[in-house]
Amino acid sequence: MTVPVASTSSVMIEARAVEKWYPNGFHALKGCDLEVRRGEVVVIMGPSGSGKSTFIRTFNALEDFQKGQITVDGIALSNDLRNIDAIRREVGMVFQQFNLFPHLSVIDNLTLAPVLVRKRPKAEVSEQARALLERVGIAEQADKFPGQLSGGQQQRVAIARALCMEPRILLFDEPTSALDPEMVREVLEVMQNLAADDITMVVVTHEVKFARHVAHRVVLMTDGVVVEEAPPETFFTTPAHERTRRFLDQIL
Amino acid sequence: MLRKLRHELFSTPGDGVLSLGLLSLLVLALVGFLRWAFHQAEWAVIQANSTLFAVGRYPLDQQWRLWLLTTLLVGAAGLSWGLLRAHPRSDREGVLWPRNDRVAAAVLVVLALWLPFALRLHPGIQARWWGLAALLLALRWLAGRHGRQLPSKLLRLVPLIWPATYIIGMVLISGGLGMAKVPPSEWGGLLLTLLAASFAILLCFPLGVLLALGRRSELPLLRWASVVYIEFIRGAPLITLLFLGQNILGFLLPGGLAPERIWRAAWVLTFFAAAYLAEAVRSGLAAVPAGQVEAARSLGLSYPQALQQVILPQALRVALPSMVGQFISLLQDTTLLSLIGLLELLGVARTVMANPEFLGKNAEVYLTLAVLFWCCCAALGLGSRALERRLDPQTIPSR
């Protein structure tokens, strides 16, 4: 199932020795390294509070960091606001709580950013948005409002909204954790279909099946440190670290 | 129906006694009021001074301008009402004449037909009110029926008729452009009340939003300035500020802005209401989850874009009920203008009651005032509730 990624493909995200302290002094990231190549699907796992969400939120500057460096699609993350805007245009994000705009219809949720940020004509974006909704299987809900949809449908709209900006990288921050069990599958299926395209994905999740079958690499984070980084077969069967074995014992 | 009544009013003996007691009190009060209104009260004081109550000492030969303005307002209202019904929200099934609208139209017809007649207004004026009511309902009907065929480019211009009407109205009221000038000292009654209130409501809104944003800003100077302003204004009684304003606004504002007492008072009302509005908006801003900003920013929207497209629309919807409450109390606060010698509704009422010819007719006058204010506030409240329903992301189709 796993598609090998050619070693020649370029690096999309490069994080080197990233350290972050929260304003209250909590040391959330203690020198994290990660490299994600074009078209790769990387799953980050780990117990709650281990800093995995914080880590991927630094990739599109939703969180700042104090030490180390991050380069996204060739642009170095710095305090330069223009760089941040440029990166955010290329990096889509899907949140645990969906974060759809409740005052806008589904279709307007999708078209808002492409029209405002990319300055594309509204008619053209609408057409693309409907095609995307079709692709995530909710074309008939285009004119409803987010509050009228189920959790699974909302998350699929959120994925379509991120895709409508045509990002090169998609970040998923526990996309299925707020969903009822029977809705998890519909969202995972959409994500699996995406992974077959050449979009780069970084996914924070607890879904072992998804990690096993879709990820190219699985990363374990605990206490703000990247502990293990391995292809799924190795990660789930013969992990190198004792900490990973203990984590797997708890979730499997 | 009977069973429901019985269930709600007489389900236990205690409930029954309470219901009977309250009902008989209500009936007694109503009978007493009706007897007073139809036998003892002398409404001549209202009939004789109806023009004074409406527009104060506005010159008689220029009053056609006010009628023209009323016609424009009624036209704009009918048009907007009909178009709103013709274009329901994308997720809802449109009903051209929902029950509320039918009730409103019926009440309007009864009021327009009966009130001018009951007050024995001049026949010419009676006819004008009938004409205005007919115009409103006709435009409502036309816009509702044919609003769907209008091209969308034209539709987008429709909301502009309101600011346009407001500007035209100001010109019509004050004169200029070839019309005789009517100085603000001659405006009065309901005209002055509505003018001061609408001026303050329109201007305190943007000011209040800016103050609320300032108070949440990360720039310390801006935040402190907003906090000091809001807390200073909220700590002082309006009447003090009104007197203060008459004395110092002349120095503070650039020359042409507040030459007249009326404008000075209107500015004070604006500054006063803005501080309270800022707090209402702030509570709305606090109600928007942080995830909304994050989602907007992660899509590449700049902060101003996120504010305008994502945060403010949600914050203002949450703040809407308390903002309208603020507007309603602002409307009522205009009565304080009578204490600084302006002849708005209450000021006119006091001059009328001081007239020896109408001595002792206080109850009639005050009741009329109360009803007029109630009508204005009810209109504001109804409008805000309709807006809330339209903006509510959760509601199911309304009947």
HADDOCK unambig.tbl for C-alpha pairs under 7 A between the chains (distance, minus, plus):
assign (segid A and resid 60 and name CA) (segid B and resid 298 and name CA) 6.91 0.50 0.50
assign (segid A and resid 62 and name CA) (segid B and resid 294 and name CA) 6.87 0.50 0.50
assign (segid A and resid 85 and name CA) (segid B and resid 300 and name CA) 5.89 0.50 0.50
assign (segid A and resid 88 and name CA) (segid B and resid 298 and name CA) 5.48 0.50 0.50
assign (segid A and resid 88 and name CA) (segid B and resid 299 and name CA) 6.32 0.50 0.50
assign (segid A and resid 88 and name CA) (segid B and resid 300 and name CA) 5.00 0.50 0.50
assign (segid A and resid 89 and name CA) (segid B and resid 299 and name CA) 6.26 0.50 0.50
assign (segid A and resid 89 and name CA) (segid B and resid 300 and name CA) 4.83 0.50 0.50
assign (segid A and resid 92 and name CA) (segid B and resid 298 and name CA) 6.45 0.50 0.50
assign (segid A and resid 92 and name CA) (segid B and resid 299 and name CA) 6.42 0.50 0.50
assign (segid A and resid 93 and name CA) (segid B and resid 298 and name CA) 6.35 0.50 0.50
assign (segid A and resid 99 and name CA) (segid B and resid 291 and name CA) 5.71 0.50 0.50
assign (segid A and resid 99 and name CA) (segid B and resid 292 and name CA) 5.69 0.50 0.50
assign (segid A and resid 99 and name CA) (segid B and resid 295 and name CA) 6.08 0.50 0.50
assign (segid A and resid 101 and name CA) (segid B and resid 292 and name CA) 6.85 0.50 0.50
assign (segid A and resid 101 and name CA) (segid B and resid 310 and name CA) 6.85 0.50 0.50
assign (segid A and resid 102 and name CA) (segid B and resid 393 and name CA) 5.99 0.50 0.50
assign (segid A and resid 103 and name CA) (segid B and resid 314 and name CA) 6.67 0.50 0.50
assign (segid A and resid 103 and name CA) (segid B and resid 393 and name CA) 5.59 0.50 0.50
assign (segid A and resid 113 and name CA) (segid B and resid 299 and name CA) 6.15 0.50 0.50
assign (segid A and resid 113 and name CA) (segid B and resid 300 and name CA) 6.99 0.50 0.50
assign (segid A and resid 113 and name CA) (segid B and resid 301 and name CA) 6.56 0.50 0.50
assign (segid A and resid 117 and name CA) (segid B and resid 300 and name CA) 6.44 0.50 0.50
assign (segid A and resid 117 and name CA) (segid B and resid 301 and name CA) 6.16 0.50 0.50
assign (segid A and resid 143 and name CA) (segid B and resid 90 and name CA) 5.91 0.50 0.50
assign (segid A and resid 143 and name CA) (segid B and resid 91 and name CA) 5.60 0.50 0.50
assign (segid A and resid 144 and name CA) (segid B and resid 91 and name CA) 5.00 0.50 0.50
assign (segid A and resid 145 and name CA) (segid B and resid 393 and name CA) 6.40 0.50 0.50
assign (segid A and resid 147 and name CA) (segid B and resid 393 and name CA) 6.29 0.50 0.50
assign (segid A and resid 147 and name CA) (segid B and resid 394 and name CA) 5.54 0.50 0.50
assign (segid A and resid 148 and name CA) (segid B and resid 394 and name CA) 6.71 0.50 0.50
assign (segid A and resid 162 and name CA) (segid B and resid 299 and name CA) 6.95 0.50 0.50
